[in-house]
Structures are given as structure tokens and as C-alpha cells.
Amino acid sequence: MDQQFSKEQSYLRAKKRVKDIKGFYVHLVVFIAVNVFISGIIIFGLMKSGDSFGVAISNFGVYSTPLFWGIGLFFHWFGVFGVQFFGLGKDWEDRKIKEFLEKENNPYNKQQ
């Protein structure tokens, strides 16, 4: 009975993890699509009003939405992937120790 409960709990955690990852990627796609559209409209509008492309592209309004939304997107990413994305998960120290021991014990590895 405990094993069945454990398998069910593992399945539910895995399902939630997949849902979280999928939610992040949907957020990323919407972020890119909306911000390309908004930035294009702002640049086009500024150029139509008589500003040159250089002036239009240097306007903070072009970057404000992607910047602030991007900060929110970063925190969403960090909440989903965290430090595990960089390979610093729970077993990182154990893997590194094992890796260094294997290198040290390898007779073909010549230390200089």
C-alpha cells in the first residue's frame, strides 16, 4: 500500500513539474510575440511622426514593456528551473567529487 501511495505521489509531482515547465514556455512564447508586435508598432508610430529610425529605436518606450515583463519572466524561469538549470542541483557536490576522484585515479591522466 505504501509503495502504491509513493508511486502516486511521484506521478503527481512529475505531472506538476511538467505543467510548470509548459507554463513557462507558453509565457516565453507570448512574451516574444507580444513584445515584437508592440515594439514594431511603437517604432513605426515614432517614425511616422517624423522621428528617424535612430531616434525611434532609442526611445525608452520601445524597451520598457520587454524590460519589465522580462524581469517577471526571469523570476518565472527561476521559479521553475532554479539553480538546477546551471547543474547545481541537490547532487552536484557528489557528482563533482566523483568526477575529481575518477580523474585522479585514472592512470592515463597525466598531471602536469
C-alpha positions as a printed NumPy array, in Angstrom:
array([[  0.   ,   0.   ,   0.   ],
       [  2.832,   2.418,   0.832],
       [  4.535,   1.673,  -2.473],
       [  1.342,   2.445,  -4.392],
       [  0.934,   5.716,  -2.467],
       [  4.574,   6.611,  -3.159],
       [  4.189,   5.937,  -6.888],
       [  1.057,   8.065,  -6.997],
       [  2.794,  10.921,  -5.16 ],
       [  5.778,  10.698,  -7.534],
       [  3.446,  10.762, -10.525],
       [  1.599,  13.818,  -9.197],
       [  4.889,  15.667,  -8.541],
       [  6.163,  14.811, -12.031],
       [  2.867,  15.924, -13.58 ],
       [  3.034,  19.254, -11.703],
       [  6.654,  19.738, -12.816],
       [  5.699,  19.179, -16.472],
       [  2.791,  21.608, -16.089],
       [  5.122,  24.235, -14.574],
       [  7.671,  23.837, -17.387],
       [  4.942,  24.003, -20.038],
       [  3.544,  27.135, -18.374],
       [  6.946,  28.793, -18.517],
       [  7.379,  28.034, -22.227],
       [  3.904,  29.368, -23.011],
       [  4.809,  32.527, -21.074],
       [  8.049,  32.819, -23.08 ],
       [  6.297,  32.449, -26.447],
       [  3.64 ,  35.016, -25.52 ],
       [  6.378,  37.362, -24.241],
       [  8.273,  37.187, -27.544],
       [  5.206,  37.521, -29.775],
       [  3.602,  40.389, -27.884],
       [  6.809,  42.355, -27.444],
       [  7.852,  42.048, -31.086],
       [  4.397,  43.309, -32.06 ],
       [  4.346,  46.159, -29.519],
       [  7.903,  47.254, -30.311],
       [  7.13 ,  47.256, -34.027],
       [  4.055,  49.406, -33.527],
       [  5.926,  51.871, -31.308],
       [  8.862,  52.178, -33.718],
       [  6.534,  52.529, -36.715],
       [  4.462,  55.152, -34.894],
       [  7.507,  57.168, -33.875],
       [  8.939,  57.053, -37.386],
       [  5.604,  58.071, -38.88 ],
       [  5.507,  61.083, -36.557],
       [  8.681,  62.348, -38.191],
       [ 11.39 ,  60.841, -35.984],
       [ 14.228,  58.997, -37.673],
       [ 14.765,  55.295, -37.111],
       [ 17.697,  56.052, -34.792],
       [ 15.586,  58.312, -32.594],
       [ 12.685,  55.852, -32.644],
       [ 14.855,  52.907, -31.655],
       [ 16.483,  54.842, -28.8  ],
       [ 13.12 ,  55.729, -27.23 ],
       [ 12.699,  54.051, -23.807],
       [  9.055,  53.283, -24.582],
       [ 10.243,  50.722, -27.114],
       [ 12.078,  48.807, -24.392],
       [ 10.028,  49.456, -21.252],
       [  7.473,  46.674, -21.711],
       [ 10.027,  43.992, -22.67 ],
       [ 12.328,  45.124, -19.866],
       [  9.817,  44.982, -17.032],
       [  7.979,  41.943, -18.383],
       [ 11.378,  40.321, -18.914],
       [ 12.175,  40.777, -15.232],
       [  8.934,  38.974, -14.409],
       [  9.761,  36.28 , -16.971],
       [ 13.191,  35.791, -15.365],
       [ 11.596,  35.2  , -11.966],
       [  9.123,  32.776, -13.552],
       [ 12.069,  30.915, -15.134],
       [ 13.945,  30.882, -11.843],
       [ 10.865,  29.587, -10.028],
       [ 10.533,  26.714, -12.5  ],
       [ 14.176,  25.786, -13.118],
       [ 16.092,  27.445, -10.258],
       [ 19.721,  26.598,  -9.715],
       [ 19.191,  23.14 , -11.2  ],
       [ 19.368,  24.772, -14.642],
       [ 23.031,  25.551, -14.014],
       [ 23.755,  21.989, -12.916],
       [ 23.911,  22.95 ,  -9.249],
       [ 21.101,  20.699,  -8.116],
       [ 20.997,  18.582,  -4.989],
       [ 23.556,  16.032,  -6.108],
       [ 26.011,  18.487,  -7.685],
       [ 28.644,  18.141,  -4.927],
       [ 28.508,  14.35 ,  -5.053],
       [ 28.871,  14.338,  -8.84 ],
       [ 31.836,  16.731,  -8.697],
       [ 33.613,  14.705,  -6.008],
       [ 33.093,  11.529,  -8.049],
       [ 34.364,  13.293, -11.187],
       [ 37.545,  14.525,  -9.45 ],
       [ 38.207,  11.106,  -7.921],
       [ 37.832,   9.433, -11.304],
       [ 40.266,  11.908, -12.875],
       [ 42.753,  11.443, -10.056],
       [ 42.584,   7.649, -10.196],
       [ 42.82 ,   7.448, -13.995],
       [ 46.306,   6.055, -14.855],
       [ 46.165,   7.702, -18.283],
       [ 45.574,  11.141, -16.838],
       [ 48.962,  12.838, -16.617],
       [ 49.08 ,  15.757, -14.235],
       [ 51.496,  18.466, -15.326]])
